[in-house]
Amino acid sequence: DFGCEIGKELTCCVGHDCKIDSIKFQPGMIFTIGVIFCEGHYAHALWTNGWTRSTVDGGLAAQFKHTVLITDTGPEILTEMENV
C-alpha cells in the first residue's frame, strides 16, 4: 500500500499493482508506505461501503505503515520510533 491520505492529493496503489518505480520522488513529498500481514490468503473483497476490505477466506489481517518525507538529503521516516 503506498501513498494514502497524505497532503492535498490521494494517490493510492494497493498490492501487486503498485508501480512506484515510475514515480520521481522530490524533496517535500510526503507519503505512507506499509505492509499488510494476512493470516491466510492475501486476496481481499471490498465491502459495499466502498472503503472497508476483508480477506476472502475470513483470516485475520493487520496493517502497519510509516510516513516518509523526502528531503534534500534523502528520505526521513517521520513515524520511526526510537529506542524500541
N, CA, C and O atoms as a MOPAC input file, in Angstrom:
PM7 MOZYME 1SCF
protein

 N      0.86900 1    -1.15200 1     0.00000 1
 C      0.00000 1     0.00000 1     0.00000 1
 C      0.91200 1     1.20800 1     0.00000 1
 O      1.90200 1     1.23300 1     0.73100 1
 N      0.60500 1     2.19400 1    -0.78900 1
 C      1.51500 1     3.31600 1    -0.95800 1
 C      0.74100 1     4.60700 1    -1.15000 1
 O     -0.08400 1     4.70800 1    -2.05800 1
 N      0.99700 1     5.58700 1    -0.31100 1
 C      0.57400 1     6.94500 1    -0.57800 1
 C     -0.76800 1     7.40100 1    -0.06400 1
 O     -1.19200 1     8.49300 1    -0.44300 1
 N     -1.45400 1     6.68000 1     0.74400 1
 C     -2.83000 1     7.03700 1     1.11600 1
 C     -2.90900 1     8.21100 1     2.08300 1
 O     -2.16900 1     8.27300 1     3.06500 1
 N     -3.82200 1     9.14700 1     1.79400 1
 C     -4.28100 1    10.18100 1     2.70800 1
 C     -3.21600 1    11.12100 1     3.23700 1
 O     -3.26300 1    11.49100 1     4.41000 1
 N     -2.27400 1    11.51300 1     2.43000 1
 C     -1.25800 1    12.47100 1     2.85500 1
 C     -1.28000 1    13.65200 1     1.89200 1
 O     -1.21000 1    13.45700 1     0.67900 1
 N     -1.37500 1    14.86100 1     2.40800 1
 C     -1.32300 1    16.05900 1     1.58100 1
 C     -2.63600 1    16.38500 1     0.90300 1
 O     -3.70100 1    15.97700 1     1.36500 1
 N     -2.56100 1    17.12200 1    -0.19500 1
 C     -3.74300 1    17.59100 1    -0.91000 1
 C     -4.29600 1    16.56500 1    -1.88300 1
 O     -5.45700 1    16.65600 1    -2.28200 1
 N     -3.49500 1    15.60300 1    -2.26600 1
 C     -3.92700 1    14.59800 1    -3.23000 1
 C     -3.88800 1    13.22100 1    -2.59700 1
 O     -3.04300 1    12.93300 1    -1.74900 1
 N     -4.81400 1    12.37800 1    -3.02200 1
 C     -4.84100 1    10.99800 1    -2.54900 1
 C     -4.43100 1    10.10700 1    -3.71000 1
 O     -5.15900 1     9.96000 1    -4.69200 1
 N     -3.27000 1     9.52700 1    -3.57800 1
 C     -2.79000 1     8.57700 1    -4.56800 1
 C     -2.56400 1     7.27200 1    -3.84000 1
 O     -1.78300 1     7.21100 1    -2.89100 1
 N     -3.22700 1     6.25200 1    -4.26900 1
 C     -3.12300 1     5.00100 1    -3.54000 1
 C     -3.01300 1     3.84400 1    -4.51800 1
 O     -3.83200 1     3.69600 1    -5.42500 1
 N     -2.01600 1     3.04900 1    -4.32400 1
 C     -1.95900 1     1.80200 1    -5.07000 1
 C     -1.78800 1     0.69400 1    -4.04500 1
 O     -1.04600 1     0.83400 1    -3.07300 1
 N     -2.46900 1    -0.38100 1    -4.27300 1
 C     -2.51500 1    -1.46500 1    -3.31100 1
 C     -2.08100 1    -2.76000 1    -3.96900 1
 O     -2.45900 1    -3.05200 1    -5.10400 1
 N     -1.28400 1    -3.53000 1    -3.25000 1
 C     -0.92800 1    -4.87000 1    -3.69900 1
 C      0.04500 1    -4.88000 1    -4.86400 1
 O      0.89700 1    -4.00000 1    -4.98900 1
 N     -0.09100 1    -5.86800 1    -5.69700 1
 C      0.85500 1    -6.09500 1    -6.78000 1
 C      0.73800 1    -5.08300 1    -7.90800 1
 O      1.60100 1    -5.04500 1    -8.78500 1
 N     -0.31500 1    -4.25400 1    -7.91100 1
 C     -0.49100 1    -3.25400 1    -8.95900 1
 C      0.29300 1    -1.98100 1    -8.69600 1
 O      0.27200 1    -1.06800 1    -9.52200 1
 N      0.97400 1    -1.89800 1    -7.58200 1
 C      1.68800 1    -0.68600 1    -7.19500 1
 C      3.01600 1    -0.60800 1    -7.94300 1
 O      3.88800 1    -1.45700 1    -7.75800 1
 N      3.16500 1     0.40200 1    -8.78200 1
 C      4.36900 1     0.56300 1    -9.59500 1
 C      5.07000 1     1.86600 1    -9.19700 1
 O      5.01700 1     2.84900 1    -9.93600 1
 N      5.72500 1     1.87200 1    -8.03100 1
 C      6.34500 1     3.10100 1    -7.56300 1
 C      7.61200 1     3.43600 1    -8.31900 1
 O      8.14100 1     4.53700 1    -8.16300 1
 N      8.12400 1     2.51500 1    -9.14200 1
 C      9.33200 1     2.81900 1    -9.90200 1
 C      9.08900 1     3.90100 1   -10.95200 1
 O     10.05100 1     4.44300 1   -11.49600 1
 N      7.83700 1     4.22800 1   -11.25100 1
 C      7.52600 1     5.27200 1   -12.22400 1
 C      7.35900 1     6.64700 1   -11.56800 1
 O      7.13000 1     7.63600 1   -12.26400 1
 N      7.47100 1     6.72000 1   -10.23400 1
 C      7.31200 1     7.97200 1    -9.51800 1
 C      8.68400 1     8.60000 1    -9.29300 1
 O      9.60100 1     7.93100 1    -8.81500 1
 N      8.83100 1     9.87200 1    -9.63000 1
 C     10.06900 1    10.58800 1    -9.36000 1
 C      9.91600 1    11.30100 1    -8.02200 1
 O      9.20300 1    12.29900 1    -7.92300 1
 N     10.58400 1    10.79000 1    -7.00200 1
 C     10.49600 1    11.37800 1    -5.67300 1
 C     11.28200 1    12.68300 1    -5.63700 1
 O     12.40300 1    12.76500 1    -6.13900 1
 N     10.67000 1    13.70500 1    -5.03000 1
 C     11.28400 1    15.02400 1    -4.95400 1
 C     11.19100 1    15.54400 1    -3.52700 1
 O     10.26500 1    15.18600 1    -2.79900 1
 N     12.15000 1    16.39700 1    -3.11000 1
 C     12.08600 1    16.96800 1    -1.76800 1
 C     10.74200 1    17.64000 1    -1.51600 1
 O     10.20700 1    18.33600 1    -2.37900 1
 N     10.21000 1    17.41800 1    -0.32200 1
 C      8.91800 1    17.97100 1     0.05800 1
 C      7.77000 1    16.98200 1    -0.07000 1
 O      6.70300 1    17.20100 1     0.50200 1
 N      7.97000 1    15.90700 1    -0.80400 1
 C      6.92200 1    14.89400 1    -0.93800 1
 C      6.80200 1    14.11500 1     0.37200 1
 O      7.80400 1    13.76900 1     0.99700 1
 N      5.57100 1    13.84900 1     0.77100 1
 C      5.29700 1    13.04100 1     1.95500 1
 C      4.33700 1    11.93900 1     1.53300 1
 O      3.35900 1    12.19600 1     0.83100 1
 N      4.61600 1    10.71200 1     1.96000 1
 C      3.75000 1     9.60300 1     1.60900 1
 C      3.79700 1     8.55100 1     2.69700 1
 O      4.67300 1     8.56800 1     3.56200 1
 N      2.84800 1     7.64000 1     2.64400 1
 C      2.87700 1     6.49900 1     3.55000 1
 C      3.26300 1     5.26700 1     2.75600 1
 O      2.98800 1     5.15100 1     1.56100 1
 N      3.89400 1     4.37200 1     3.44500 1
 C      4.21300 1     3.08400 1     2.84300 1
 C      4.02300 1     2.03600 1     3.93300 1
 O      4.46600 1     2.22000 1     5.06700 1
 N      3.38000 1     0.96400 1     3.59000 1
 C      3.06900 1    -0.01800 1     4.61200 1
 C      2.91100 1    -1.41100 1     4.05300 1
 O      3.00300 1    -1.64800 1     2.84900 1
 N      2.67500 1    -2.29800 1     4.95200 1
 C      2.51100 1    -3.70000 1     4.60600 1
 C      1.29200 1    -4.23800 1     5.34200 1
 O      0.96600 1    -3.78200 1     6.43900 1
 N      0.63600 1    -5.19000 1     4.74300 1
 C     -0.48900 1    -5.86500 1     5.37500 1
 C     -0.10400 1    -7.32800 1     5.57100 1
 O      0.27500 1    -8.01100 1     4.62000 1
 N     -0.20300 1    -7.79100 1     6.78500 1
 C      0.07300 1    -9.18500 1     7.11200 1
 C     -1.25800 1    -9.92300 1     7.17400 1
 O     -2.17800 1    -9.49700 1     7.87200 1
 N     -1.35700 1   -11.01700 1     6.45300 1
 C     -2.59400 1   -11.80900 1     6.42800 1
 C     -2.35900 1   -13.19000 1     7.01400 1
 O     -1.34400 1   -13.83300 1     6.74700 1
 N     -3.30900 1   -13.62900 1     7.81100 1
 C     -3.24400 1   -14.94600 1     8.42600 1
 C     -3.34500 1   -16.05000 1     7.37800 1
 O     -2.66800 1   -17.07300 1     7.48400 1
 N     -4.17000 1   -15.85100 1     6.39000 1
 C     -4.36400 1   -16.85400 1     5.34700 1
 C     -4.00500 1   -16.29000 1     3.99200 1
 O     -2.88700 1   -15.81600 1     3.78900 1
 N     -4.93900 1   -16.33600 1     3.06500 1
 C     -4.71500 1   -15.84300 1     1.71100 1
 C     -4.80400 1   -14.32400 1     1.67500 1
 O     -5.59100 1   -13.73000 1     2.41200 1
 N     -4.00100 1   -13.69200 1     0.82100 1
 C     -3.99000 1   -12.23200 1     0.74300 1
 C     -5.13000 1   -11.64300 1    -0.08500 1
 O     -5.34100 1   -10.43000 1    -0.05100 1
 N     -5.86500 1   -12.46300 1    -0.82300 1
 C     -6.97000 1   -11.94100 1    -1.63800 1
 C     -8.00200 1   -11.27900 1    -0.73600 1
 O     -8.30200 1   -11.76900 1     0.35300 1
 N     -8.54000 1   -10.15800 1    -1.20400 1
 C     -9.46500 1    -9.40400 1    -0.37900 1
 C    -10.71800 1    -9.02800 1    -1.16600 1
 O    -10.73900 1    -9.04700 1    -2.39700 1
 N    -11.75700 1    -8.68700 1    -0.41200 1
 C    -13.03200 1    -8.25000 1    -1.00100 1
 C    -13.34400 1    -6.85400 1    -0.47500 1
 O    -13.12600 1    -6.56100 1     0.70000 1
 N    -13.85700 1    -5.99300 1    -1.35900 1
 C    -14.26500 1    -4.64500 1    -0.98900 1
 C    -15.71500 1    -4.66700 1    -0.54700 1
 O    -16.57200 1    -5.19100 1    -1.25900 1
 N    -16.00200 1    -4.10500 1     0.62100 1
 C    -17.36700 1    -4.05200 1     1.12900 1
 C    -18.17200 1    -3.01800 1     0.35500 1
 O    -17.61200 1    -2.21000 1    -0.38600 1
 N    -19.48400 1    -3.04800 1     0.53200 1
 C    -20.37000 1    -2.13200 1    -0.19500 1
 C    -20.19100 1    -0.67500 1     0.21500 1
 O    -20.66300 1     0.21600 1    -0.49100 1
 N    -19.52100 1    -0.40700 1     1.34200 1
 C    -19.29300 1     0.98100 1     1.74500 1
 C    -18.18500 1     1.64100 1     0.91900 1
 O    -17.92400 1     2.83600 1     1.06100 1
 N    -17.53100 1     0.84800 1     0.05000 1
 C    -16.51100 1     1.38400 1    -0.84500 1
 C    -15.17000 1     1.66100 1    -0.19300 1
 O    -14.28200 1     2.22200 1    -0.83500 1
 N    -14.99800 1     1.27900 1     1.07100 1
 C    -13.74900 1     1.56500 1     1.78100 1
 C    -13.18500 1     0.32900 1     2.48800 1
 O    -12.00400 1     0.01200 1     2.35000 1
 N    -14.02900 1    -0.35600 1     3.23600 1
 C    -13.59600 1    -1.48400 1     4.04900 1
 C    -13.29200 1    -2.69300 1     3.18500 1
 O    -14.00500 1    -2.98700 1     2.22500 1
 N    -12.22300 1    -3.38700 1     3.54100 1
 C    -11.83900 1    -4.62500 1     2.85100 1
 C    -11.66400 1    -5.72600 1     3.88600 1
 O    -11.33000 1    -5.46400 1     5.04100 1
 N    -11.89100 1    -6.94000 1     3.46100 1
 C    -11.63700 1    -8.09600 1     4.32400 1
 C    -11.05100 1    -9.20800 1     3.46900 1
 O    -11.24300 1    -9.24400 1     2.25300 1
 N    -10.33300 1   -10.11800 1     4.12600 1
 C     -9.77000 1   -11.24100 1     3.39000 1
 C    -10.90000 1   -12.15900 1     2.92600 1
 O    -11.90800 1   -12.31300 1     3.61600 1
 N    -10.72600 1   -12.76100 1     1.75800 1
 C    -11.79000 1   -13.60100 1     1.21000 1
 C    -11.96200 1   -14.89900 1     1.98900 1
 O    -13.03300 1   -15.50600 1     1.96400 1
 N    -10.90900 1   -15.32400 1     2.67800 1
 C    -11.01800 1   -16.56800 1     3.43900 1
 C    -11.37600 1   -16.33600 1     4.90500 1
 O    -11.42700 1   -17.28600 1     5.68600 1
 N    -11.62400 1   -15.07200 1     5.28900 1
 C    -12.00900 1   -14.76900 1     6.66500 1
 C    -10.85200 1   -14.72100 1     7.64100 1
 O    -11.06900 1   -14.58600 1     8.84500 1
 N     -9.62100 1   -14.83000 1     7.14500 1
 C     -8.45000 1   -14.77800 1     8.02100 1
 C     -8.22200 1   -13.38300 1     8.57400 1
 O     -8.67300 1   -12.38800 1     8.00600 1
 N     -7.51700 1   -13.33100 1     9.68400 1
 C     -7.18800 1   -12.05400 1    10.29800 1
 C     -6.13600 1   -11.32600 1     9.45400 1
 O     -5.33600 1   -11.95800 1     8.76400 1
 N     -6.14700 1    -9.99600 1     9.52000 1
 C     -5.15800 1    -9.19400 1     8.82400 1
 C     -4.80800 1    -7.99100 1     9.68800 1
 O     -5.63400 1    -7.50700 1    10.46200 1
 N     -3.57900 1    -7.51600 1     9.55100 1
 C     -3.12500 1    -6.32800 1    10.27200 1
 C     -2.26300 1    -5.50200 1     9.33500 1
 O     -1.54700 1    -6.04300 1     8.49100 1
 N     -2.33900 1    -4.17700 1     9.49200 1
 C     -1.57700 1    -3.28500 1     8.63200 1
 C     -0.67100 1    -2.40900 1     9.49300 1
 O     -1.05200 1    -1.97100 1    10.57800 1
 N      0.52300 1    -2.16600 1     8.98800 1
 C      1.47700 1    -1.28100 1     9.64200 1
 C      1.99900 1    -0.31100 1     8.59700 1
 O      2.33200 1    -0.72200 1     7.48600 1
 N      2.07500 1     0.97100 1     8.93600 1
 C      2.53100 1     1.98300 1     7.98500 1
 C      3.56800 1     2.89300 1     8.61300 1
 O      3.63300 1     3.06200 1     9.83100 1
 N      4.38400 1     3.47800 1     7.73000 1
 C      5.26300 1     4.57400 1     8.09500 1
 C      4.94800 1     5.74700 1     7.19100 1
 O      4.54900 1     5.57000 1     6.04000 1
 N      5.13100 1     6.94900 1     7.72000 1
 C      5.01400 1     8.16800 1     6.92300 1
 C      6.43000 1     8.63100 1     6.61000 1
 O      7.26300 1     8.74900 1     7.50800 1
 N      6.69900 1     8.89000 1     5.34400 1
 C      8.04500 1     9.21100 1     4.87400 1
 C      8.04800 1    10.58800 1     4.21700 1
 O      7.17100 1    10.90500 1     3.41300 1
 N      9.03400 1    11.39500 1     4.56400 1
 C      9.25700 1    12.70200 1     3.96000 1
 C     10.50700 1    12.61900 1     3.10300 1
 O     11.53700 1    12.12100 1     3.55700 1
 N     10.43000 1    13.09800 1     1.87300 1
 C     11.61900 1    13.17200 1     1.02500 1
 C     12.25600 1    14.53700 1     1.26100 1
 O     11.62300 1    15.57100 1     1.04900 1
 N     13.51500 1    14.53100 1     1.70300 1
 C     14.25400 1    15.76900 1     1.95900 1
 C     15.34700 1    15.92600 1     0.91000 1
 O     15.53700 1    15.05300 1     0.06300 1
 N     16.06300 1    17.04400 1     0.97300 1
 C     17.18100 1    17.26600 1     0.04800 1
 C     18.29000 1    16.24100 1     0.23800 1
 O     19.06800 1    15.99400 1    -0.68300 1
 N     18.37100 1    15.64900 1     1.41300 1
 C     19.43100 1    14.68000 1     1.69900 1
 C     18.94600 1    13.23300 1     1.66800 1
 O     19.72300 1    12.31300 1     1.92700 1
 N     17.66700 1    13.02600 1     1.35400 1
 C     17.14600 1    11.66700 1     1.26900 1
 C     15.87000 1    11.50600 1     2.07500 1
 O     15.31900 1    12.48700 1     2.57500 1
 N     15.39600 1    10.26300 1     2.20400 1
 C     14.14100 1    10.02200 1     2.91900 1
 C     14.30600 1    10.12700 1     4.43400 1
 O     15.34100 1     9.75700 1     4.98800 1
 N     13.27200 1    10.63600 1     5.08600 1
 C     13.22200 1    10.69300 1     6.54400 1
 C     11.92100 1    10.03000 1     6.98500 1
 O     10.83800 1    10.45000 1     6.57800 1
 N     12.02800 1     9.00100 1     7.81300 1
 C     10.84800 1     8.30400 1     8.30800 1
 C     10.29500 1     9.09000 1     9.49500 1
 O     10.89900 1     9.11500 1    10.56700 1
 N      9.14400 1     9.72900 1     9.29700 1
 C      8.56200 1    10.60100 1    10.31200 1
 C      7.93500 1     9.82800 1    11.46400 1
 O      7.80500 1    10.36700 1    12.56200 1
 N      7.55000 1     8.60000 1    11.24300 1
 C      6.87100 1     7.80800 1    12.27100 1
 C      7.78100 1     6.78700 1    12.92500 1
 O      7.31000 1     5.91900 1    13.66000 1
 N      9.06200 1     6.87600 1    12.67500 1
 C     10.01500 1     5.92700 1    13.26600 1
 C     10.12500 1     6.15200 1    14.76400 1
 O     10.29700 1     7.27900 1    15.22900 1
 N     10.02500 1     5.07500 1    15.50000 1
 C     10.11800 1     5.15000 1    16.95800 1
 C     11.56200 1     4.84700 1    17.36300 1
 O     12.14500 1     3.86100 1    16.91300 1
 N     12.12400 1     5.69100 1    18.20500 1
 C     13.48200 1     5.48400 1    18.67600 1
 C     13.48700 1     4.61100 1    19.91300 1
 O     12.53900 1     4.62100 1    20.69900 1
 N     14.55700 1     3.85600 1    20.08100 1
 C     14.77100 1     3.03400 1    21.28100 1
 C     13.66200 1     2.02400 1    21.53000 1
 O     13.25700 1     1.80900 1    22.67200 1
 N     13.17900 1     1.41400 1    20.48000 1
 C     12.13300 1     0.39400 1    20.64800 1
 C     12.77500 1    -0.96800 1    20.66200 1
 O     12.08100 1    -1.97600 1    20.79400 1

